[in-house]
Amino acid sequence: MQPIAAPATGKKNVLIVTNDSQVFLSKRLEAAGDIFGGRVTEVRDFFKRLDAEFGKEGNGKCNVSFGIISTLFGFVPSTYAISSYTYAMCNKEQYEAAQVRKDYAGVLEYVSRGYDMVIVCVPKEMFRILIDNNALHDGKVVAVTSKEFEPLCKERNWTFLERKGARIGNENAEKIREKVSELTV
């Protein structure tokens, strides 16, 4: 199945994807983008900066969205209300178990069809699951991941950035910001 084009709104659509964290900021029902601390904080803050510059608060040329691959709920938009849970996946076996239970790769593949750019900031073994399940579309991805995926990224016409820092790193954040800026010209 071919990916569908982003809706013709005159704006580009950008999706930032990361996975959950073992640090919960609340025990209550909260938006998925707000309930996690730890490493998710860096990605959430980056999303807010991109939205402030290119989204409705900024020049308005882009719709910036943020999604989380969660252990209990699978892939969810950051605005979905979720509750805390007992553990967050943190290794290959747990990523695979969550994929079997929730098919987060399949949901991401479907949801990301409407986006012009998908920025993926997940651990190496989760990135491998996304690749093995054809969740990422050629030409649309900015992959912040392990160096071992650099040849595959080039082959699929993706932008490869080696993972630095908790999830993105300052240098990669600036490179991604430049890519989004180029997309909105």
DOGUTOR-710708 format. One line per 8 residues: number of its first residue (from 1); for each residue x, y, z of C-alpha. Coordinates in Angstrom, 2 decimals, decimal comma. Layout:
DOGUTOR-710708
NUM) X Y Z | ...
***
This chain:
DOGUTOR-710708
1) 0,00 0,00 0,00 | 1,36 3,42 -0,95 | 1,47 6,16 1,67 | -1,21 8,79 1,35 | -0,16 12,37 0,78 | -0,49 14,94 3,50 | -3,75 16,90 3,25 | -3,51 19,95 0,98
9) -3,72 22,65 3,66 | -0,83 24,75 2,44 | 1,08 23,61 5,53 | 3,61 20,85 5,94 | 2,98 18,17 8,56 | 5,79 17,02 10,86 | 5,54 14,19 13,39 | 8,05 13,62 16,20
17) 8,05 10,09 17,68 | 9,74 8,81 20,81 | 9,13 6,03 23,31 | 7,96 6,19 26,91 | 10,11 6,60 29,99 | 10,26 4,88 33,35 | 9,82 8,29 34,97 | 6,16 9,25 35,48
25) 5,41 12,83 36,49 | 1,89 12,01 37,67 | -0,17 9,10 38,92 | -3,36 10,65 37,49 | -4,82 10,60 34,00 | -2,66 12,99 31,92 | -1,83 13,72 28,30 | 0,74 11,21 27,05
33) 3,09 14,06 26,13 | 3,01 15,41 29,68 | 2,94 12,31 31,88 | 6,53 11,20 31,22 | 9,71 12,74 32,58 | 13,21 11,42 32,11 | 14,42 11,17 28,53 | 11,01 12,08 27,10
41) 11,52 15,59 28,50 | 14,20 16,39 25,91 | 11,93 15,35 23,01 | 8,88 17,12 24,47 | 10,88 20,34 24,87 | 12,18 20,02 21,30 | 8,62 19,53 20,03 | 7,55 22,70 21,86
49) 10,45 24,65 20,31 | 9,59 23,43 16,80 | 5,91 24,20 17,32 | 6,75 27,67 18,66 | 8,88 28,42 15,60 | 6,96 26,72 12,78 | 3,51 25,90 14,20 | 0,55 28,02 15,17
57) 2,59 30,03 17,67 | 5,32 30,73 15,10 | 5,22 31,31 11,35 | 2,25 28,94 10,91 | 3,80 27,11 7,94 | 3,80 23,73 9,64 | 1,63 21,46 11,78 | 3,96 19,88 14,33
65) 2,71 16,76 16,14 | 4,23 14,59 18,85 | 3,55 10,89 19,43 | 4,74 8,37 21,99 | 5,23 4,63 21,70 | 4,06 3,51 25,14 | 4,41 0,15 26,81 | 0,77 -0,20 27,80
73) -1,08 1,73 25,08 | 1,12 1,34 21,98 | 1,56 4,38 19,72 | -0,51 7,33 20,93 | -0,61 11,04 20,07 | 0,84 13,21 22,83 | -2,59 14,72 23,48 | -4,24 11,38 24,34
81) -5,01 10,97 28,03 | -3,29 7,96 29,57 | -2,55 6,79 33,08 | 0,74 5,71 34,61 | 1,59 2,01 34,63 | 3,87 -0,32 36,54 | 6,85 -0,42 34,17 | 8,09 1,06 30,91
89) 9,78 -1,17 28,35 | 13,54 -0,84 28,35 | 15,04 -3,72 26,35 | 14,66 -5,64 23,11 | 12,43 -8,35 24,59 | 10,05 -5,80 26,08 | 9,95 -3,77 22,83 | 9,08 -6,98 20,96
97) 6,41 -7,96 23,52 | 4,78 -4,52 23,26 | 4,86 -4,78 19,47 | 3,09 -8,16 19,61 | 0,49 -6,81 22,07 | -0,15 -3,37 20,57 | 1,32 -3,35 17,03 | 2,78 0,12 17,56
105) 4,71 -0,23 14,29 | 1,51 -0,84 12,32 | -0,26 2,09 13,95 | 2,73 4,37 13,30 | 2,88 3,25 9,66 | -0,78 4,14 9,18 | -0,73 7,41 11,10 | 2,51 8,67 9,53
113) 1,16 8,43 5,98 | -0,30 11,92 6,31 | 3,00 13,50 7,33 | 5,65 15,11 5,17 | 8,40 14,41 7,72 | 8,62 11,90 10,57 | 11,36 12,45 13,16 | 12,08 9,17 14,96
121) 13,95 9,24 18,29 | 13,75 5,73 19,71 | 16,27 3,15 20,99 | 18,18 1,05 18,47 | 16,21 -2,18 18,98 | 12,87 -0,39 18,74 | 14,06 1,30 15,55 | 14,88 -2,17 14,19
129) 11,31 -3,30 14,94 | 9,94 -0,28 13,06 | 12,13 -1,16 10,06 | 11,29 -4,87 10,17 | 7,58 -3,98 10,16 | 7,88 -1,41 7,35 | 6,53 1,31 9,64 | 8,59 4,12 8,12
137) 8,07 5,53 4,63 | 10,89 6,18 2,17 | 12,02 9,77 1,86 | 10,08 11,06 4,88 | 12,18 10,09 7,89 | 14,74 11,86 10,04 | 16,21 9,00 12,05 | 18,04 9,80 15,28
145) 19,48 6,38 15,94 | 22,53 4,11 16,06 | 25,32 4,45 13,51 | 24,68 0,90 12,32 | 21,53 2,17 10,53 | 23,32 4,87 8,53 | 23,61 2,79 5,29 | 19,94 1,79 5,47
153) 18,92 5,42 6,01 | 20,87 6,50 2,91 | 19,32 3,66 0,89 | 15,80 4,74 1,87 | 16,50 8,44 1,29 | 16,17 9,21 5,00 | 18,18 11,73 6,97 | 20,45 9,91 9,42
161) 21,59 11,56 12,64 | 23,62 9,59 15,15 | 21,91 9,51 18,53 | 23,64 11,79 21,02 | 22,41 12,89 24,41 | 19,34 11,47 26,06 | 17,35 11,16 22,81 | 18,32 13,92 20,38
169) 21,21 16,10 21,54 | 21,69 19,83 20,84 | 23,63 19,39 17,59 | 21,02 17,04 16,13 | 18,19 19,30 17,32 | 19,67 22,16 15,30 | 20,08 19,95 12,20 | 16,46 18,82 12,48
177) 15,30 22,41 12,91 | 17,14 23,28 9,68 | 15,44 20,35 7,89 | 12,01 21,53 9,04 | 12,89 25,06 7,93 | 13,84 23,74 4,46 | 10,59 21,76 4,31 | 8,49 24,85 4,97
185) 10,08 27,05 2,30
***
